[in-house]
Amino acid sequence: MEIEKQILNEGAVNYIEVYIYTELGCKPSDGEYSMAINSFFGSLDISSAGGVDDVSLVKDCIENNLDEIKLAVEGCTQVILKESGEWEDVFWHKYYEVERYVVIEA
């Protein structure tokens, strides 16, 4: 029996599903929205120190991309985030990127 050798250049990629809820008259650019975070594929790291836990990284990604995401005027927007990162010497700097979003009106 031959065992297939699998070479992984990168580890498993985590996908996270985020729901952003907005109300009529609110200003998302001022932080006037609420968020629900679900693990879509993979697991969430909620305990790493120094702001590198997945919850902090997801919040950073959403805040940094609010101008590009077309949020519902009133209702919900589903955003799928994909884990990414860069090597700096021997350290992996993880972050999330917006993979896609869908506006779900109320």
Contacts in CASP RR format, 6 or more apart in sequence:
PFRMAT RR
TARGET T0000
AUTHOR 0000-0000-0000
METHOD contacts of the structure
MODEL  1
MEIEKQILNEGAVNYIEVYIYTELGCKPSDGEYSMAINSFFGSLDISSAG
GVDDVSLVKDCIENNLDEIKLAVEGCTQVILKESGEWEDVFWHKYYEVER
YVVIEA
12 42 0 8 1.000
13 41 0 8 1.000
13 82 0 8 1.000
13 83 0 8 1.000
13 84 0 8 1.000
14 39 0 8 1.000
14 41 0 8 1.000
14 42 0 8 1.000
14 43 0 8 1.000
14 44 0 8 1.000
14 54 0 8 1.000
14 82 0 8 1.000
14 83 0 8 1.000
15 40 0 8 1.000
15 41 0 8 1.000
15 42 0 8 1.000
15 80 0 8 1.000
15 81 0 8 1.000
15 82 0 8 1.000
15 83 0 8 1.000
15 99 0 8 1.000
16 37 0 8 1.000
16 38 0 8 1.000
16 39 0 8 1.000
16 40 0 8 1.000
16 44 0 8 1.000
16 54 0 8 1.000
16 58 0 8 1.000
16 80 0 8 1.000
16 81 0 8 1.000
16 83 0 8 1.000
16 96 0 8 1.000
17 37 0 8 1.000
17 38 0 8 1.000
17 39 0 8 1.000
17 40 0 8 1.000
17 78 0 8 1.000
17 79 0 8 1.000
17 80 0 8 1.000
17 81 0 8 1.000
18 35 0 8 1.000
18 36 0 8 1.000
18 37 0 8 1.000
18 38 0 8 1.000
18 58 0 8 1.000
18 62 0 8 1.000
18 78 0 8 1.000
18 79 0 8 1.000
18 80 0 8 1.000
18 81 0 8 1.000
19 35 0 8 1.000
19 36 0 8 1.000
19 38 0 8 1.000
19 76 0 8 1.000
19 77 0 8 1.000
19 78 0 8 1.000
19 79 0 8 1.000
20 28 0 8 1.000
20 33 0 8 1.000
20 34 0 8 1.000
20 35 0 8 1.000
20 62 0 8 1.000
20 69 0 8 1.000
20 71 0 8 1.000
20 76 0 8 1.000
20 77 0 8 1.000
20 79 0 8 1.000
21 33 0 8 1.000
21 34 0 8 1.000
21 35 0 8 1.000
21 36 0 8 1.000
21 75 0 8 1.000
21 76 0 8 1.000
22 28 0 8 1.000
22 32 0 8 1.000
22 33 0 8 1.000
22 71 0 8 1.000
22 72 0 8 1.000
22 73 0 8 1.000
22 74 0 8 1.000
22 75 0 8 1.000
22 76 0 8 1.000
22 77 0 8 1.000
23 32 0 8 1.000
23 74 0 8 1.000
23 75 0 8 1.000
24 73 0 8 1.000
24 74 0 8 1.000
26 32 0 8 1.000
26 33 0 8 1.000
28 66 0 8 1.000
28 71 0 8 1.000
29 66 0 8 1.000
29 67 0 8 1.000
33 71 0 8 1.000
35 58 0 8 1.000
35 59 0 8 1.000
35 62 0 8 1.000
37 44 0 8 1.000
37 54 0 8 1.000
37 55 0 8 1.000
37 58 0 8 1.000
40 80 0 8 1.000
44 54 0 8 1.000
44 55 0 8 1.000
45 52 0 8 1.000
45 53 0 8 1.000
45 54 0 8 1.000
46 53 0 8 1.000
46 54 0 8 1.000
46 55 0 8 1.000
47 53 0 8 1.000
50 56 0 8 1.000
51 57 0 8 1.000
52 94 0 8 1.000
54 96 0 8 1.000
57 94 0 8 1.000
57 95 0 8 1.000
57 96 0 8 1.000
58 81 0 8 1.000
58 96 0 8 1.000
60 95 0 8 1.000
60 96 0 8 1.000
61 81 0 8 1.000
61 95 0 8 1.000
61 96 0 8 1.000
61 97 0 8 1.000
61 98 0 8 1.000
62 69 0 8 1.000
62 79 0 8 1.000
65 98 0 8 1.000
68 98 0 8 1.000
69 77 0 8 1.000
69 79 0 8 1.000
69 98 0 8 1.000
69 101 0 8 1.000
70 77 0 8 1.000
70 101 0 8 1.000
70 103 0 8 1.000
71 77 0 8 1.000
71 103 0 8 1.000
72 103 0 8 1.000
72 104 0 8 1.000
72 105 0 8 1.000
72 106 0 8 1.000
73 105 0 8 1.000
74 105 0 8 1.000
74 106 0 8 1.000
75 104 0 8 1.000
75 105 0 8 1.000
75 106 0 8 1.000
76 104 0 8 1.000
76 106 0 8 1.000
77 101 0 8 1.000
77 102 0 8 1.000
77 103 0 8 1.000
77 104 0 8 1.000
78 101 0 8 1.000
78 102 0 8 1.000
78 104 0 8 1.000
79 98 0 8 1.000
79 100 0 8 1.000
79 101 0 8 1.000
80 98 0 8 1.000
80 99 0 8 1.000
80 100 0 8 1.000
80 101 0 8 1.000
81 96 0 8 1.000
81 97 0 8 1.000
81 98 0 8 1.000
81 99 0 8 1.000
82 96 0 8 1.000
82 97 0 8 1.000
82 98 0 8 1.000
82 99 0 8 1.000
83 94 0 8 1.000
83 95 0 8 1.000
83 96 0 8 1.000
84 94 0 8 1.000
84 95 0 8 1.000
84 96 0 8 1.000
84 97 0 8 1.000
85 92 0 8 1.000
85 93 0 8 1.000
85 94 0 8 1.000
85 95 0 8 1.000
86 92 0 8 1.000
86 93 0 8 1.000
87 93 0 8 1.000
END
